[in-house]
Amino acid sequence: MTSTVQRTHNHPGAGMVWSVSLFGRSFAGRLVGSVWWFFTLILISSYTANFAAVRTVNRMVLPIKDADDLSKQVEVQYGTLKGGSTWDFFRRSELADYKRMWEFMSTTPGVNVASYDEGIHLVRQRKGKYALLVESPKNDYTNQRKPCDTMKVGQNLDAKGFGVATPLGSPLKHRINLAVLEMTENGTLTKLQNTWWYERSECDHTNKQETSGTDDELSLGSLAGIFYILIIGLVLAMAVALIEFCYNSKKDAQKSHMTLAEAMKAKARITITGNSDGGEPSCHNSHTH
């Protein structure tokens, strides 16, 4: 910004006149102001839009993170395979939450299914209004198959293993037990699960997880563009200011018959101190006799 001050004295009275300009006269100063206000406008607009979007999504999505949340709401129905191990688990459970879920599943028609395929079809058909309670291996495998529109919610409700049935007194029982134990200890079972469940997956869950973690966040990366504009504008303004300084110094050197270096030093001194000799600002006094 530039400001000019003029003081006059007149006897027997004295008058003082102040004239102040609030806007930069140089093109570089105006460029800096324009870039800064553009940066501020875009930053505020981005924050406002992101905040409104997050608030809208949070109102639309039902926050169900585990079985406890599922049991305390009525908007999303849930069921399981009739006569399956999960069905039997809820039927025998003595926990309050699971007993409440069992009461809902046993009294609500149409929520329990006769096959896994029927239940998965019901999940996709109702689009977030139905949840299928299923064994974790089946759940994990289904989530890795196309059309990749299902997901696992929360942790496993309980932990139990699967067994291989043999006739009573069969010699295969001992051999199978040893084989399963050996495969568990050397990691063969884990390797087989990773091979058939995840390595041969038909879905790309990495991008989904990355997207879900950043969709509702206003990160620095999403605002990088306006920071680039601010930096470029400041650099351009500095370049324009340097050109103006050199051009004006050259004009002053020609008018004052001095070298360009002397003119640049004098102009730099005026810019920093406000006057050419480093002293007090000069004033013009007029006296009336």
N, C-alpha and C positions, 0 to 999 in steps of 0.2 A: 504494500500500500504506500501511497505517497501523501505527504502533507506539506502544506506551505503556510508559513507564518509571516505576517507583515506587521511591524509595529511602528507607529508614528507618534511623535511628540509635538505638541503645540502649546506654547505658553500664552496665557497663564494656565490653561488646561491641557491635558494630555489625553490622547485617544489611542486605543489598541484594537486592531482588527485581526481576527483569526479566521483562516480559511482551511478547512480540512477535507480531503478527498478520501472516501472509504473504499474505493475500488482501484485495483492495480491498473496502471496505465500501460504497462508493457504487455506485449503479446504472451511472453513466457508466464507472467503472473496470472493472466486470464486462463491460459492453458492448464496451469496447475489447479486453479479453482474449479474449472470445468471437469477435469478428470476426477478430482476428489469428490465432487458432488455426485458424479455418475457412479463412482464406486460405492458411496454411501447409499444411494438409491437402490442399486442392485442388491447390496447386502441386506438391507432391510426388507426388500421385497422377497428375497429368497428365504429368509428366516420366517417371515409371515406365512408364506405359502407352505413351507415344510411343517410349521406348527399346526396349521389348519388341517393338513393332510393326516398328520399323526393323530390328532384328536378325532378325526372322522373314522379312521381305521380302528382305533381303540373302542369306539362306540359300536362298530359293526361286528367285530370279532368277539365271540363268546370266550372268556378266559377259562378254558378247561385244560388243566395241566396234569391231572392225575385222577385216580378213581374217586378220591374224596370230593373233588370238584364236580365230577360226573354224578355222584349220588345226591348232591345238594341242589340240583337244578332239574327242571322239567321240560325245558325247550328241546334238548337233544335226547332222543330215545336211545336205548342200548339193549343189546341182547347177546346171546351166545348160541352155540351148537347144542341142540337138544340131546341129552344123554351123554354128552362129552365130558372130558375131564374137567374143563372149566365150569360146566354146568354143575357137576358134582362138587366142585370146590366151593362154589357159592352156596349150594344147598346145605353143606355141612358146616360152613363157617359160623363162628360164634362172635365175630367182631361186629360192632354196631353198624359200621359203614357197609360192610359186605352183606349183613342181614337185611339192611334197608334196600340195597341193590337187588338182592334175591327176591324180596317181596315185590318190587316193581316188575322184575322180569317174569315172575310167576303169575302175576295178576294182570299184566298188560298184554292183550292179544296182538299177535303179529310181530313181536320183537325178537322172538327166538326162531331160529332157522333149522331146516332139516339137513343142510349141507353147507360147507364152507363157501362154495361157489355162489349159493343163494345169498349168504350173508354179505359177501364182498360186492355182489351186484346191488344189494340193498344200500350199502354204504355209498356207492357211486351214484345211485339213482336219487337218493335224498339229498345229496350235496351238502354235507355238513350237519344234517339233522338226525343222523343215526350213527352209532358207534358199535362195532362188533368186538366183543371180548373173545379173544382167541389165544391159543398157545403161541409163545414167542417165536419158535422156529417157523411156524406157518406165517406169522405176522411179518417177520423179517424177510422171508422169501417173497411174499406177495408184494411188499413194498419195493422190491428190486425188479419187478416185472412191469412191462408196459400195460396200460398207458401211463404208469408212473404218477397216479393221482391219489394215492393213499399214503398214510404216514402213521407211525407209532406215536402214541401220546403217553407220556409218563413212564415210570419204571415198571418192571414186572411185579405182579401182585404176589407171587410166591415162587418158590424154586423146588422143582422136583425133576427126577430123571426119567428117561424112557428105558424100558426093559425089553429083552428078546425072550419070547415064550418058547419053552421046550417041553416035550412030554415028561411026565413025572419019572424020575430015575434015569433020564437020558444021559449018556456020557458026554454029550455036547455041552451041557451046562457048565462044567468046570473049564473046558477049553474056551468057550465063549467068554466067560468071566475074565480069564487070564488075557485073552486077546484084547478085550475092551479096556482093561486096566493098562495094558502095555501101550495101546494107541493113545490113551489119555495122557500118560506120563511123558511120552516122547513127542507129543504135540501133533500127532497124525490127525486126530479128530478135529482139532482147531484148524489145521491146514485144509482139510476137506471142506469144512464149513466156509472158510474164506473163499475157497475155489468156486464152490457151487452157489454160494449166496451173494458174494460181493464182487469177486473178480470177473464173473460172468454176468454181472448185473446189466440190465437193459436200460437203467436209468442213471443219470448223472446228478447225484445228490450233492456234489461238492459245490456246484454253482448255486444250487438252491439254498444251501446253508449260508454261503457267503452273501447272497442277495437278501435273505431274510434277516441277516444281522446288520445290514446297512441301509435297507429301504427306508426306515423311519429315523435315520440319523443324518443330520446336516454336518457332514464331515468336511475337513479341510480340502480334500481332493475334489469334492463337488463344487467348491468355491474357488478352485485354482484359477479359473479363467479371469475372474474380475481382479484377482491379485496381479495377474500378468498385465492386465490393462492398466492398473494403477502404476506398476513399475515402469512400463513402457512410456506412459504419459509423463512420469516424473523425469525419466531420462531424456525424453524429447524436449521437455520444458527447460532442462538444464542446458541442452545443446542450443536451443533458441536463445536462452539468456546469454550464453557465451558469445554467440554470433552478434547479438545486439550490443553487448559490451564492447566487442572489438570494433564494430561499425561506428558506434558513437565515439569511441576513443579516437578513431581515425579522423572523424569529423572535427573533434576538438583539437587534435594535433595540427590539422590544416589551418584552423581559425587562429590558434594561438602561436603558430610558427614554432612548434616544439616537436621532438621526436615522438614516435608512436609509443615507445616504452615509457617516456615521461608522462604522456597523456594518460596511459593506462594506470600508472601509479597514482596520478592525481585523481582519476575517476574512482579508483578503488578506495582511496582515502575519503573521498566525498561520500561514497556508498556506506562505508563503515562508520565514520565519525559524524557525517552530516555536514561537514564544511571542508574547505580546501586546505586550510592551514592547521587544522587540529585544535583551534581555539574556540572561543565562544561564537555563536552565530552573529553575523554582522547586522546592524540595524542602522536605519537612516533617521537622523534627527533633524528636524526643521524648527527653527526658532523664529518667532515673530517679535520684531522690535517695535 
